[in-house]
Amino acid sequence: MRGPNGEELPQAVLFACTQNAVRSPMAAAIMRYLYGKFCYIDSVGVRGGEKDEMIVEVLDEIGIELGKHRPKSFDALEDQSFDLVITLSPEAHHKAMELTRTMAVDVEYWPMHDPTVVEGSREQRLDAYRAVRDELMRRIRTRFAVDRASDA
């Protein structure tokens, strides 16, 4: 599957983190913004958490809408036909490796800081969310860049 600039894209990508409340829904929203017309994108957690409103705010700052995200766990996945699973926490990586051991699916681990553990003022906490957002944007753009696809 080709992206808008000729990027080599998988047909279906799953982002996974611990609670599907911050990192994985943020990654899925960014991926949908960049490539949503070209591949299927979903997100899950090892267990379902509560929707975190700070991700709505930091995504909105760059023109990305989170939509009607509701945190869900691996167990709630309706379809498990993914070409690529990108895990963002150690716990999610372990779960993904366990679930995909008999499947033909690529699993990549992108360790991502959990911004919910940052304490301080509201602005300091938002800065932690922005740092994760910006790192996810960079990683997604780099992973699916045209130059990378043409090197394969």
N, C-alpha and C positions, 0 to 999 in steps of 0.2 A: 504494500500500500504506500502511495506517495502523498506527502504533505503539500502545502501550498507553495513551497519553494523547491519541491523535488526531494524533500526529506524521505528517508526510508522509515516508515512507521509500522509498528505491529498492528494487527487488526483490533486487538483488545488489550488494554492495560489496566492493571489493578494496583492501586496504592494502598499500603497497609501500615498502620501504626498501632499504638496500644489501645486507644479508646475511640478512634475514628471521630475525634472531636476537634482537633487542631491541625496536626501535620498532614495526615492523609487527605482530609477534605480540602485543605488548602492546595495541596499538590494536584488533586483531581480537578479543582476549579481552574488552576493555572493551565493545566494540560488541555482542558476543554476549551479554554479561551484561545490557546494557540493552535490546537489540532482537532478540536471536537467535531468538525465536519468530515474528518478523514479517518477517525478510529473511535472505537467504543472505549469509554473511560469510566471506572468506578472506584470506590474506596471503601475500606472496611477497617475494623479494629479487632484486636484479639478479643476484646469485650466492648460492648456499646457503652458510650459515655453520654455526657450531656453536651448539646451544641454550645460552643463557646462564641459569644457575641463579638469578642475582640477580633476574630478572624474575619467576620463580616466587615468590620471597620477597616482593617488594613488591606483587605482585598479591594474594597470600594475605593480606597485612595488611588489605586492604579487602574480603575475602571473595570474591575472584574466582579461579577455578581456571583455570590455563593449559591443562590437559588434556594430550593426547598430541601436542603440537606438535612437528613435525619441520621444520627449516628447508628451504625449497625455493626454486627460482628461477622466474622467469617461464617458462622453457622447460619446467618440470615441471607447469605448469598444465594440468589436464585439461579445464577449461571456461573459455572466454574470453568468456562472455556476461555481462559486468558492466555495470550502468547507471552506476556511479560508481567511479572509481579515485582513491584518495587517496594521494598520494605524500608521503613523510616525509624524503626526502634528495634532494639535487640529482641524483645519479646515477640514482636510481629515477624521478625526474620525467622526465628525458631519455629513459629507456628506455620509460616509459609513453606519452609523447607519440609516440615513434617507432612503437610497436606499435599505437596506437589511431588513427593519422592517417586511416585509411580506415573507421573504425567510428563508429557513433552512440553514443558514450559520453562522459560528462563526466569530466574529469580536474581534480582540485584539488590544489594544492601547499600543504602545511602544513609549512614548515621546522621540523624538530624536532632539538634538540641530541642528539648521540650521547653517552650517559652512559658508554660504555666508555672514553672518552678521559680521564675524570677520574681523577686519581691522589690518593693519600692513604690514610687509614685505611679500614677496611672500612665504618665508619659514614659517612664522607664520600662514599664511592662509592655506598653505598645511598641517601644523600640525593639524589645526582644522578639515580638511577633513579626515586626517588619524585617528583622534580620533573617528569620526563618523563611518568610515569604520571598525575600530577595535571593536567598541561597537556593530555594526550590526553583525559582524562575531561572537562575543561572544554570543549575544542574539539568533541568528539563531542556533548555535551549542547547546546551552543550551535548547532551546525550543524543538528541535527535537532529543535530546540525547536518546540513548538506555535506560539509567536508568530511564528517565522520562516515556518512552513508557511502560516499564515493570511495573511501579508503577500503571498505569491506570487500 
